[in-house]
Amino acid sequence: MKLKLSGKDLRKIGYPEGKVISIAISVMQQFFKHTAQAEALEILEKIRKNPTEYLENETLGTIAAELVEKTKAEIPTEIPLSPDRKEYTIYGADHIEAGAINQMEIAMRLPVTVAGALMPDAHQGYGLPIGGVLAAQNAVIPYGVGVDIGCRMCLSIFDLPESLLTGETRKLKNILQRETLFGAGREFSHPLDDEVLERPEFRQIPLLRGLHNKAVRQIGSSGSGNHFVEFGMASITDPNNEFEVPTGTYLALLSHSGSRGLGASIANHFTKVAMEKTPLPREAKHLAWLSLDSEEGQEYWLAMNLAGDYASACHHQIHAKIARALGEKPLARVENHHNFAWKERHAGPGAEPQELIVHRKGATPAGAGVLGIIPGSMTQPGFIVRGRGETHSLHSASHGAGRKLSRTAAKNSLTWSQVQDVLNQNGITLIGGGLDEAPMAYKDIDQVMRFQHDLVEVVGQFKPRIVRMDD
């Protein structure tokens, strides 16, 4: 019986698409035409697994040679960094650790980099430093966005007096404990529904199909680390504020968290894909990018935007539940992403404006007239700000005070007794929290704000009083 092979047969045993399939079928039908199909496929599988061993074989060598060439073509060579880095502006350079500046120096040498800036709260991270802003040409860097995609701030201002913070501390504390859920992996047993969970991306992108159930169970919850939900007092100082709230002091609710397990899974998956597609020198490997012309780049872009909308929905659920518990509707809401990438038009040095992918990893959007929130620590005020649209910062500002001590250093050098003394001195009630989030681990927010006076103007302040974090 004459041997019959098809491309489907060869693909089943791992042969790649392309010319090698037709070569293999031709060789086998010419020289092994009376061989049983199972035996022929066994021979072909051996060649596929170890093609170099068959290169000198008179009959099978052509198959092996094509496999070797195919393998070489599929392994991308390491992409070198540019010898010279692009110029960029550092805000508060004397107060930023060397590790963060070194990471930014590397990022500014990527072939896709067009412009960048380093914010005054910057500190070392993975890939792009926290506080790093990077504009790239038609490319998105998953670790330039960060693991907690769409991490954001959200502030609700209520027409309630600040006196509630001292007169009804127990009530407000109970509301935070009852209406919030914190911690890595934590899920609700009866989560609320949300339209973001019906988005078509959950059906269209294979990775997201497997994450939908977790997204359903975690919506409206907060993570660990520096994520918080806190009551405090908002002082509105600008009479011309966009949300039309009269100047004065109000009870307010501020939250900080991101896209939970959904965002982390997206970040980790696509970072691995990017590292395979665009291998970089070891010191830059976490800055691997995906071209927006590629299928993987488009999938990441869609998934990133979904994670950002999911993070927003989480905040909105938290604020809605707490507003309902207070029996009040907020007068105004201010919110903004960080850990995200945007398509924006910017002009490079001496160039016309062009569409760029602007990564803000731990940086606040600060385009002209754009409102945002820059928190301090649990004992320092946060600021409601309006962007000035500064071109040198790529329309960006800091996303907080920034760490002065690493998490490990804070745990090793501070005690709970010290933390409690500082909290008592500042009238702060803390629910949960850890030594790594102690107020002393953070930079002076007033100094950080001075460094970015040209980037934002202050509309108001928020002073924390009752702080809820992961236990």
N, C-alpha and C positions, 0 to 999 in steps of 0.2 A: 504494500500500500504506500502510495506516494505521500511524502511529508507535506502537511499543510499548516502554515503558521500565519497568524494575523498580528497587526500592530497591537490589538487588544491583549493578545496572549503575552507579548513582550512587556507591555506596560504593567501587567499584573505581577511580573517578577522584578519590577523596578527599573526597567529601561526608560530613559528620559525621552521626551518628545524630540523629534528632529531626524536628521539624516541617518543616525546610527541604526534606527529601526529598519529602514529599507535595506541598509547594508547587511544587517544580520540576517534578515529573511532571505535575501539573495544568496548569501554565502551558504546558509544551511540547506536551501533547496538545491543548490548546485553540488555541494560536497556531501550532504547527509540526507539525500532525498529518500532513502529507504530506512532511515532511522525512525523509531517510534517517537511520537510527539513528546511524551513525558521525558524521554532520554535527551531529546534535542533541547528542550527547555532547561533541563538540568545542566547541560553543557553551557548554554547561554548565561545561566545564572552564575556559574563559576567564573565565566569571563567578566561579567559585570562586577563581581565582588573583588576580583584581583586582575584587572586588565593588564598590568605591567608584566605579569607572568606569561602572557600569551603574545606579547609583541613580536617575538621571533618565530611564532608558529606560522607555517606556510599557508595554511588555509584559514585560520582564525585570527591571524594578525591584523587584518584590515578592520575587523570589529573592535579589537582591543585598542588599536591606534585611534579610532574615532571616539571611543569612550574616554581615553586619556585626554584628548583634545577638548572634549566636552567638559570634562571635570575642570581642566585648567581655565576654560572660559567662564565657568560658573563661580570660581573662587575670586572675588574681587581683590585687587591688590590694595595695600594700605595707602590711604590718601594722605599725602604730606600736608603739614600746616604751611601757611604762607611764611616766608622768612621775615617779613615785616608786618607788624600789627597795625590795624586801623587806629586812628586817634579816637579817644573817648574822654569824657569828663567824669572826674571823681568828685563827689560832694562830701566834704568832711573827711578828706583823705587821712589826716593825722590820727583819726579815731577809728580807722578801719584796720582789722588785722591783716597781716601780710598774706595769709592763706587765701583770703577772699580776693585780694588784688591780684595775686598770682593766677587764680582761676579766671579772672576777667581778662588778664593779659593773654592767656591761652585762647579764650573764646574769641578775642578780637583778631586772631590769626586763622580762623576757619576760612576756607575758600568762599563760603556762602555769606560771610559776615559783611554787612555794609556800614553799620554804625552801632554804637552802644553807649551806655552810661552806667555808673555805679552809684547807688543811693547811699545816704549817710547812715542808714541802719544796717549796712551790709555785713555779712559774716559768711564763713566758709560753708559750702554745702556739697552736693554731688553735681558735677558738670558745671553749670552756671551757678555762681554764688547766690545765696539769698540776698536780695537787693540788687541783683543784676538785671539790666535791661539790654536786650540784644535784638537788633533788626537784621533779618536775613533775607536773601533774595530767593523767593519761590521755594523756601524750604522751612520745615518745622522741626524743632528739636524737642523730643519728648521730655528729656531732662532739663531743657531750657524752660519748660513749663513747670515741671515738678511732679512729684508723686501725688500730692493732694490737689488734683486738677480743680480749678474754679474755687479754691478756698476764698472765702469772702467775708466782708464785714456787713452787718445790717443793724441799723439803729431805728427804733420806733420811739417817737416823742408823744407823751400822753398829757392831756390837759388835767393833770393831777399835781398837787403840791409836793415839793421835795420833802416836806415834813413827814410824809409817809415812810420815808427811809429810816427814820428814828422812832416814829410813833407806832408803826406797824411792821417792824422788822420780822417778827415771827411769821406773820401772814405772808409777807413777800418771800421769805425763805422757804416756807412750805409750798408756795406756788412753783418756785424753781425746782424743788425736789420732786414735785408731783408731775410737772409738765415737761421735764427734760430727761433725756437718756444719754449717758456718756460711756465711751470706752471702745477700744478696738474690738471689732467683731460683735459688739452688742446689737441686738435686734429687738424690735417690738413684737409682742405676741399678737397684737391686734392693730397693725399699722393703718393709718389713714390713706385713702386713695388720693391720687393726683394725676392730672392730665399728662404730666411728663412721662409717666409710666406707660402711656399708650403710644409713645413715639415710634415711628416705623423703623428707626435705627436698631431697636431691640430685636426686630425680626430680620432685618436685612444684613447685619454684620455678624458673622459667625461668633466672634468673641462675646458680643453683647447678649446673644441668645442665652448663653450659659450664665450670665450675670444678672438676668432680669429678676429672678426670685430673690436674690440677696438685696437688690435695689429696692424691691417692694418692701422687704422686712426692715430695712434700715432707714427709709425715708422719714425725715423729721427728727433724726438723732444726730448726735455730735461725736466727734472722735476724742482721742486722748491728747497728750502733749499740751500745747498752748491754746487749745480750743476752750471756749468758755461761753456762758450765757450769764449776764449780770445786770442787776438793777443799779441805777445811779442817777445822778442829776445832770441834765443837759442845760447849759446856759447859752442861750442864743444872744449873740452880741451884735450881729449885723442886721439892722432894721430892713435892709433890702434883700433878705434871703429869699431864695427861689421857692421855698415851700410855704411862704406867707405866714410864718409863725411870729407873733409879736415878740419883741425882745423880752427876756426874762428867764426864769429858771423853772424847769419842769422835771417830773419823774420821767425816766427814760429806760429803755431796755436795749442792751447792746449784745450782739452775738458774733462769734467768730468760729467758723468751721467750714468744711469743704464737702467733697463728693463721696466721702466714706470708702467702703470697699470697692465700689464701682470705679472711682477714679484711680485708686491705687492699682487695680488689676489692669486697667487700660494703660497706665503709665509703664508698668513693668513689662507687659507684653510687647508694646510697640517700641520700647527702648531696646529690647533684645532684637527685634526685627531691624531697627535702625543700625545697630552695631554690626549686624550681618551684611546689610546693604552698603553701608558707608564706613568700613573699618578705618579707624584713626589711630595715630600713635598712642601709646599707653596713657600718657598724661592727659590726653584729650578724649579718651574713648567714651566717656559719658556725655559727650557733646555730639554724638552721632545724630545725623539728621535724616529726614525722609523728604524726598522731592514731592512737591504738590502735584507734579505731573504723573506720579506713580500711583498705582492702585492702593498700596499700603499708606502712602501719604494722605490720600483722600479719605481712606477709612479712619486713620487717626484723627484727621481734622473733624470729621463728622462725630466721632466718638468723644473727642475733647469738648466740642460744643454741647453735646448731650450731657456730659458730666458737669459742665458749667451750669446748665439749666437745672440739672438735678440738685446741685448745691444750692442754687437760689430757691428751689422749691422746699428744700429742707429748712432753710431759714424762715420762709414764709409760713410753714406749718408751725414752727416753734413760736413765732411771734403771734400767730392767730390764736393758738391755744392759750398763751399767756394773756393776751388782750381779753379773751373771753373770760378767763379767771378773774381778771381785774374788773370786768364789766364795763370796759371802755374801748372805744375805737381810737387808734392813734391819730394825732393831729397831722403828723408827717412821718415819712420814712426816707432814710438815706441809706444807700448801699453801694457796694462796689466789689468787683472781683480783684484778686491777685492770683498768681500761679495760673497764667493763661496766656494765649497768643491771639493777637488781633491782626486783621488785614487793615493796614493804615497807609496813608500817603505821606511820605516824608522826603525831604531833599537831602541827599548826601552832600559832603563838602564840594562846593562848586558845581552841583548837578541840579537838574530839574527834579521836581517832586515825582516820586514813583511809588507804586504799591510795594510795600514791604511787609514781612511777617514780623511783628514786634512782640517778642517774648518778655513778659514781666514776671519774673520769678521772685515773689516777695516784693513787689513794687505796685504802687497805686496809680491807676490812670489819672493823669492831671492835664488833660487837654483844656483849652481855654473855656472856662465856664462849667467844666465838669465837676460835680460834687463827689466827695468821698469822705472816708473816715480813716484817720490814722490814730490807732490806739497807743497808749503808753504801756504801763504795767498795771497790776492790780492796785497799786498805791499812787500811780501817776495819772494825770488826766490824759484823755484822748482828745483829738481835735476833729471837728467838722470843717472840711476845707473845700475851697473852690480852686480848680486848676488855673494856672496862668498861661498854659500852652507854651512853655519854654522849649525851644527847639533842641538845645544842647542836652536836655534830659530825655529827649524823645517823648515829650509830654507825659512825664512820669514823676513820681515822688516816692518817698519811703512808705513801707506798709506798716510801720510801727516804730518802736524805740530801737529794736535790734538787740541781739544778745551781747552782753559784756562777758559772761561766763558761759562756757559750753555746758551742756546738760551734765556731763560727767564731772566737770569741775565744780558745778553747783552742788551736786550730790555729795562730793567728797569734802567740800570746804564749809558748807553751811549746816546748821542744826535747826530742828523745828522750834526750839526755844528762841533762837534769833529771829526766825521768821515771824513767830507769833508776837514778839515784842514790836516788830515793825508794823504788823497788821493792826495791833492795838493802838499804836501811836497815831495811825492814820484812820482809825475808825472803820476798819474793813472787816466784814463778816465773810469768812471763806468756807465754802462747802466743797470738800474734796481737795484736789490740788496735790502737788508734789514738790519736793525740794528743787527739782530742776526748773520749776516755774516761779521760784521765789522772786520777789520784787528786786532783790539785790543782784539777780542774774542779768538784769537789763540795763541798757544805757540810759542816760538822762534824756528824757523825751524833749525837754525844753531846749537843750543843746542841739538835738537832732533837728528840731523845727527851725532853729536859727540857721543851720547849714542849708536849709531848703527854702529860705524866705523868698527866693526868686522863682520857686516852682509852684507854690500854693499861697493863697491868702486864707486867713482863719475866719470862719463864719460863726463858730461857737465851740464850746468845750463840753466834754463829758467826763464826769468824775465818778469812778466806780464806788459802790458801797457794799453790795451783797453779791458775791462772786461764786458762781457754780462751775466746777471743773470735774474732770474725771477723778474718781476716788483713787 
